[in-house]
Amino acid sequence: MRYNLYAYNGNDAFGIYSIGYSDDKLVTRFGPAQRNNYIIHYVLSGHGYFNNHIVKKGQGFLITPGMIEHYYPDSKTPWAFLWIILNDSVNNNAIFKEYNANPKTNIFEYNNIMKNNTIILVRIFTLFAGCITLFLTLLTIILKIHELLLLCYLTFIHQFL
Protein backbone atom coordinates (compact mmCIF):
# COMPACT_ATOMS: atom_id res chain seq x y z
CA MET A 1 0.00 0.00 0.00
CA ARG A 2 1.13 3.54 -0.72
CA TYR A 3 0.28 6.48 1.49
CA ASN A 4 1.03 10.12 0.71
CA LEU A 5 1.31 11.76 4.10
CA TYR A 6 1.93 15.14 2.50
CA ALA A 7 1.88 16.32 -1.09
CA TYR A 8 2.87 19.67 -2.59
CA ASN A 9 -0.17 21.91 -3.01
CA GLY A 10 1.42 25.06 -4.43
CA ASN A 11 2.63 26.42 -1.08
CA ASP A 12 6.32 25.62 -0.85
CA ALA A 13 6.96 27.00 2.65
CA PHE A 14 8.89 23.92 3.77
CA GLY A 15 10.74 23.04 0.58
CA ILE A 16 9.01 19.65 0.72
CA TYR A 17 7.35 18.21 -2.35
CA SER A 18 6.10 14.94 -0.88
CA ILE A 19 6.25 12.73 2.20
CA GLY A 20 5.04 9.17 1.89
CA TYR A 21 5.13 5.60 3.14
CA SER A 22 4.86 2.27 1.38
CA ASP A 23 5.40 -1.42 1.95
CA ASP A 24 4.11 -2.41 -1.50
CA LYS A 25 6.70 -4.29 -3.57
CA LEU A 26 5.57 -2.45 -6.71
CA VAL A 27 5.81 1.02 -5.14
CA THR A 28 9.10 0.54 -3.28
CA ARG A 29 11.11 0.03 -6.45
CA PHE A 30 12.41 2.47 -9.00
CA GLY A 31 14.79 2.61 -11.92
CA PRO A 32 17.33 2.43 -13.14
CA ALA A 33 16.64 6.05 -14.01
CA GLN A 34 17.35 9.66 -13.03
CA ARG A 35 15.19 12.29 -11.38
CA ASN A 36 15.78 15.93 -10.57
CA ASN A 37 14.91 15.79 -6.89
CA TYR A 38 16.55 15.43 -3.53
CA ILE A 39 15.01 12.33 -1.94
CA ILE A 40 15.54 10.74 1.46
CA HIS A 41 14.39 7.16 2.11
CA TYR A 42 14.14 5.74 5.65
CA VAL A 43 13.88 1.93 5.82
CA LEU A 44 11.47 0.99 8.62
CA SER A 45 11.44 -2.79 8.24
CA GLY A 46 12.85 -5.54 6.05
CA HIS A 47 15.56 -4.74 3.56
CA GLY A 48 16.20 -4.04 -0.08
CA TYR A 49 18.86 -2.83 -2.48
CA PHE A 50 19.92 0.63 -3.56
CA ASN A 51 22.34 0.78 -6.50
CA ASN A 52 23.43 -2.82 -5.76
CA HIS A 53 24.05 -2.18 -2.03
CA ILE A 54 21.91 -3.73 0.70
CA VAL A 55 19.91 -1.32 2.83
CA LYS A 56 18.17 -2.61 5.95
CA LYS A 57 16.00 -1.44 8.83
CA GLY A 58 17.69 1.43 10.65
CA GLN A 59 19.32 2.70 7.48
CA GLY A 60 18.33 4.96 4.66
CA PHE A 61 19.62 6.30 1.38
CA LEU A 62 19.94 9.69 -0.24
CA ILE A 63 19.24 10.58 -3.84
CA THR A 64 20.47 13.79 -5.46
CA PRO A 65 19.36 15.37 -8.76
CA GLY A 66 20.77 13.66 -11.82
CA MET A 67 21.95 10.61 -9.88
CA ILE A 68 21.40 7.20 -11.49
CA GLU A 69 19.17 5.42 -9.01
CA HIS A 70 17.90 1.87 -8.86
CA TYR A 71 16.25 0.44 -5.79
CA TYR A 72 14.04 -2.53 -5.09
CA PRO A 73 12.88 -4.67 -2.14
CA ASP A 74 14.36 -8.00 -1.15
CA SER A 75 12.19 -10.87 -2.44
CA LYS A 76 12.06 -12.72 0.93
CA THR A 77 12.05 -9.82 3.40
CA PRO A 78 10.74 -6.82 1.47
CA TRP A 79 11.23 -3.43 2.98
CA ALA A 80 8.79 -0.76 4.08
CA PHE A 81 10.05 2.79 3.94
CA LEU A 82 9.24 6.44 4.33
CA TRP A 83 10.38 8.96 1.74
CA ILE A 84 10.71 12.70 1.66
CA ILE A 85 11.07 14.48 -1.68
CA LEU A 86 12.56 17.96 -1.32
CA ASN A 87 12.57 21.00 -3.62
CA ASP A 88 15.07 23.34 -1.97
CA SER A 89 18.46 22.68 -3.60
CA VAL A 90 20.48 25.26 -1.65
CA ASN A 91 19.53 24.05 1.83
CA ASN A 92 19.35 20.37 0.88
CA ASN A 93 23.06 20.20 0.07
CA ALA A 94 23.79 21.29 3.64
CA ILE A 95 21.15 19.01 5.13
CA PHE A 96 22.33 15.98 3.13
CA LYS A 97 25.82 16.46 4.56
CA GLU A 98 24.36 16.10 8.07
CA TYR A 99 23.24 12.55 7.31
CA ASN A 100 26.87 11.38 7.30
CA ALA A 101 26.04 9.01 4.44
CA ASN A 102 28.74 6.85 2.94
CA PRO A 103 30.03 9.03 0.07
CA LYS A 104 30.32 6.02 -2.27
CA THR A 105 26.88 4.50 -1.61
CA ASN A 106 24.79 7.40 -0.22
CA ILE A 107 23.54 5.02 2.49
CA PHE A 108 23.30 6.30 6.06
CA GLU A 109 22.61 4.91 9.53
CA TYR A 110 19.89 6.57 11.61
CA ASN A 111 22.18 6.82 14.64
CA ASN A 112 24.73 8.83 12.60
CA ILE A 113 22.11 11.50 11.99
CA MET A 114 21.61 11.96 15.72
CA LYS A 115 25.31 12.65 16.28
CA ASN A 116 25.27 15.79 14.19
CA ASN A 117 21.70 16.98 13.70
CA THR A 118 21.97 20.63 14.70
CA ILE A 119 21.28 22.07 11.22
CA ILE A 120 18.27 19.79 10.72
CA LEU A 121 16.79 20.71 14.10
CA VAL A 122 17.42 24.43 13.60
CA ARG A 123 15.74 24.33 10.18
CA ILE A 124 12.73 22.44 11.52
CA PHE A 125 12.44 24.81 14.49
CA THR A 126 12.77 27.88 12.24
CA LEU A 127 10.07 26.59 9.89
CA PHE A 128 7.80 25.72 12.82
CA ALA A 129 8.35 29.14 14.40
CA GLY A 130 7.60 30.77 11.04
CA CYS A 131 4.33 28.82 10.77
CA ILE A 132 3.33 29.81 14.32
CA THR A 133 4.14 33.47 13.57
CA LEU A 134 2.09 33.32 10.36
CA PHE A 135 -0.80 31.67 12.20
CA LEU A 136 -0.77 34.31 14.94
CA THR A 137 -0.62 37.11 12.37
CA LEU A 138 -3.60 35.65 10.50
CA LEU A 139 -5.49 35.20 13.75
CA THR A 140 -4.83 38.86 14.65
CA ILE A 141 -6.11 39.97 11.23
CA ILE A 142 -9.24 37.82 11.60
CA LEU A 143 -9.93 39.27 15.06
CA LYS A 144 -9.48 42.82 13.72
CA ILE A 145 -11.90 42.10 10.86
CA HIS A 146 -14.36 40.60 13.34
CA GLU A 147 -14.04 43.71 15.54
CA LEU A 148 -14.65 45.98 12.54
CA LEU A 149 -17.70 43.99 11.43
CA LEU A 150 -19.12 44.09 14.95
CA LEU A 151 -18.57 47.86 15.11
CA CYS A 152 -20.29 48.33 11.73
CA TYR A 153 -23.20 46.15 12.85
CA LEU A 154 -23.62 48.08 16.12
CA THR A 155 -23.46 51.42 14.25
CA PHE A 156 -26.07 50.18 11.76
CA ILE A 157 -28.39 48.89 14.52
CA HIS A 158 -27.97 52.10 16.54
CA GLN A 159 -29.39 54.14 13.63
CA PHE A 160 -32.72 52.30 13.91
CA LEU A 161 -33.08 52.49 17.69
C-alpha positions as CSV (number, residue, x, y, z in Angstrom):
1,M,0.0,0.0,0.0
2,R,1.1,3.5,-0.7
3,Y,0.3,6.5,1.5
4,N,1.0,10.1,0.7
5,L,1.3,11.8,4.1
6,Y,1.9,15.1,2.5
7,A,1.9,16.3,-1.1
8,Y,2.9,19.7,-2.6
9,N,-0.2,21.9,-3.0
10,G,1.4,25.1,-4.4
11,N,2.6,26.4,-1.1
12,D,6.3,25.6,-0.8
13,A,7.0,27.0,2.6
14,F,8.9,23.9,3.8
15,G,10.7,23.0,0.6
16,I,9.0,19.6,0.7
17,Y,7.4,18.2,-2.3
18,S,6.1,14.9,-0.9
19,I,6.3,12.7,2.2
20,G,5.0,9.2,1.9
21,Y,5.1,5.6,3.1
22,S,4.9,2.3,1.4
23,D,5.4,-1.4,2.0
24,D,4.1,-2.4,-1.5
25,K,6.7,-4.3,-3.6
26,L,5.6,-2.5,-6.7
27,V,5.8,1.0,-5.1
28,T,9.1,0.5,-3.3
29,R,11.1,0.0,-6.4
30,F,12.4,2.5,-9.0
31,G,14.8,2.6,-11.9
32,P,17.3,2.4,-13.1
33,A,16.6,6.1,-14.0
34,Q,17.4,9.7,-13.0
35,R,15.2,12.3,-11.4
36,N,15.8,15.9,-10.6
37,N,14.9,15.8,-6.9
38,Y,16.5,15.4,-3.5
39,I,15.0,12.3,-1.9
40,I,15.5,10.7,1.5
41,H,14.4,7.2,2.1
42,Y,14.1,5.7,5.6
43,V,13.9,1.9,5.8
44,L,11.5,1.0,8.6
45,S,11.4,-2.8,8.2
46,G,12.8,-5.5,6.1
47,H,15.6,-4.7,3.6
48,G,16.2,-4.0,-0.1
49,Y,18.9,-2.8,-2.5
50,F,19.9,0.6,-3.6
51,N,22.3,0.8,-6.5
52,N,23.4,-2.8,-5.8
53,H,24.0,-2.2,-2.0
54,I,21.9,-3.7,0.7
55,V,19.9,-1.3,2.8
56,K,18.2,-2.6,5.9
57,K,16.0,-1.4,8.8
58,G,17.7,1.4,10.7
59,Q,19.3,2.7,7.5
60,G,18.3,5.0,4.7
61,F,19.6,6.3,1.4
62,L,19.9,9.7,-0.2
63,I,19.2,10.6,-3.8
64,T,20.5,13.8,-5.5
65,P,19.4,15.4,-8.8
66,G,20.8,13.7,-11.8
67,M,21.9,10.6,-9.9
68,I,21.4,7.2,-11.5
69,E,19.2,5.4,-9.0
70,H,17.9,1.9,-8.9
71,Y,16.3,0.4,-5.8
72,Y,14.0,-2.5,-5.1
73,P,12.9,-4.7,-2.1
74,D,14.4,-8.0,-1.2
75,S,12.2,-10.9,-2.4
76,K,12.1,-12.7,0.9
77,T,12.1,-9.8,3.4
78,P,10.7,-6.8,1.5
79,W,11.2,-3.4,3.0
80,A,8.8,-0.8,4.1
81,F,10.0,2.8,3.9
82,L,9.2,6.4,4.3
83,W,10.4,9.0,1.7
84,I,10.7,12.7,1.7
85,I,11.1,14.5,-1.7
86,L,12.6,18.0,-1.3
87,N,12.6,21.0,-3.6
88,D,15.1,23.3,-2.0
89,S,18.5,22.7,-3.6
90,V,20.5,25.3,-1.6
91,N,19.5,24.0,1.8
92,N,19.4,20.4,0.9
93,N,23.1,20.2,0.1
94,A,23.8,21.3,3.6
95,I,21.1,19.0,5.1
96,F,22.3,16.0,3.1
97,K,25.8,16.5,4.6
98,E,24.4,16.1,8.1
99,Y,23.2,12.6,7.3
100,N,26.9,11.4,7.3
101,A,26.0,9.0,4.4
102,N,28.7,6.8,2.9
103,P,30.0,9.0,0.1
104,K,30.3,6.0,-2.3
105,T,26.9,4.5,-1.6
106,N,24.8,7.4,-0.2
107,I,23.5,5.0,2.5
108,F,23.3,6.3,6.1
109,E,22.6,4.9,9.5
110,Y,19.9,6.6,11.6
111,N,22.2,6.8,14.6
112,N,24.7,8.8,12.6
113,I,22.1,11.5,12.0
114,M,21.6,12.0,15.7
115,K,25.3,12.6,16.3
116,N,25.3,15.8,14.2
117,N,21.7,17.0,13.7
118,T,22.0,20.6,14.7
119,I,21.3,22.1,11.2
120,I,18.3,19.8,10.7
121,L,16.8,20.7,14.1
122,V,17.4,24.4,13.6
123,R,15.7,24.3,10.2
124,I,12.7,22.4,11.5
125,F,12.4,24.8,14.5
126,T,12.8,27.9,12.2
127,L,10.1,26.6,9.9
128,F,7.8,25.7,12.8
129,A,8.4,29.1,14.4
130,G,7.6,30.8,11.0
131,C,4.3,28.8,10.8
132,I,3.3,29.8,14.3
133,T,4.1,33.5,13.6
134,L,2.1,33.3,10.4
135,F,-0.8,31.7,12.2
136,L,-0.8,34.3,14.9
137,T,-0.6,37.1,12.4
138,L,-3.6,35.7,10.5
139,L,-5.5,35.2,13.8
140,T,-4.8,38.9,14.7
141,I,-6.1,40.0,11.2
142,I,-9.2,37.8,11.6
143,L,-9.9,39.3,15.1
144,K,-9.5,42.8,13.7
145,I,-11.9,42.1,10.9
146,H,-14.4,40.6,13.3
147,E,-14.0,43.7,15.5
148,L,-14.6,46.0,12.5
149,L,-17.7,44.0,11.4
150,L,-19.1,44.1,14.9
151,L,-18.6,47.9,15.1
152,C,-20.3,48.3,11.7
153,Y,-23.2,46.2,12.9
154,L,-23.6,48.1,16.1
155,T,-23.5,51.4,14.2
156,F,-26.1,50.2,11.8
157,I,-28.4,48.9,14.5
158,H,-28.0,52.1,16.5
159,Q,-29.4,54.1,13.6
160,F,-32.7,52.3,13.9
161,L,-33.1,52.5,17.7
